[in-house]
């Protein structure tokens, strides 16, 4: 397998992943990941989770993709309702704002 074929495989995987995440179809997501274990990478951990935990991870995955912005609010609300804080560490979810740092000096008076 050459480099071009590998790149096509990853591209195909992520296009399918985005399509499935847009539908929020957990069954299709698990099936897609299990069919593409090499390309799944960080998503492969979903295969060993209970349906409840896999669904939570699916909504976290939605927040990681900027091209799913229309679903970010819904995903954040889903996670908040379950008491889960999402920290994107600067990846994806471009419209998720971090709390601004307070600037100024602290006087020792």
N, C-alpha and C positions, 0 to 999 in steps of 0.2 A: 504494500500500500504506500503510495507516495504522498508527499505533503499536500498536494492539491486535493486529493481524495479525503484526507483527514480534515482539511479545512471545510470542505463541502459537507462532511458529516456533522461537524460542530454547527455550521450555519443552519443546516436542516433541523438539527435537534433544537436549537434555540428558537427558530421560527415556529416549530410545533409547540414548544414550551409556552411561548407568548400567546399563541392561539388558545391553548388549553387554559392558561391562567386567566385570560380574558373571560372565558366561560365559567371559571371557578368550578371546574369539574374534577373533583378529587380522584374519582375512579380512573378517568382518562389520564390524569397527571401521573398516578402510580404506574399505570400501564406503560406510558411513554418513557418514564425513567427506567423501568425494568427492561425495556427493549433497547435502551441506549446506555448501558452502564458506563462505558468509557467516556462518553460525552457528558453524562450527568454530573460527574465530579461532585461538587459540594451539595448537589441535590439528592445524591444517592442515599443519604441518611434517612430520607422519608420512607424508604422501603421497609425499615424495621420498626416504624412507629405505629402506635394505635391509630385508628381513624381520627380520633379527637385531636391527638397531637399532630398528625399529618395535616389536618385541616388548618390548624394554627400556623404550621410552617408554610402552607400554601399561601396564606394571607401575608406572611412575612416576605415570601418570595415576590408577591405582587408589588410590594413596596420597594423592592430592589431594582425594578425596571422603570426607567424614565418614560418609556413608550407605553406604559400602563397608567399614566398620570390620572386618567379619568376614573380609575378604581382606587386611587390612594386614600381618599377620604373614607370610602366604605371599608377598606382594609384596616385603616387606623381605628375606626369606630368598632369594628369586629374585635380587634385586639383589646381596645380599652374596656369593652364590655366584659371581657374575661380577665381583666386586671393585669394585662400584659403591656409593658412599656416597650416600644420599639426604638432601638438605637441603630441608625443606619450607618454610622461610622463614615459618613461622607460618600457612601456609594449609593447611587440611584436615588429615587424619590426626591428629585430636585426641589419640589415644593414643600418638603417637610422642613420647617424652620427649627433650628436649634435656638435655645434661649440665648439672647445676646449677652455677652460679657459686659459687666459694668466696668466702665473706665473711670479713672480718676485716681487721685492719690489719697492715701490714708495718713492723716496727721497723727503724730504721736503725742499730741497735747493732751 
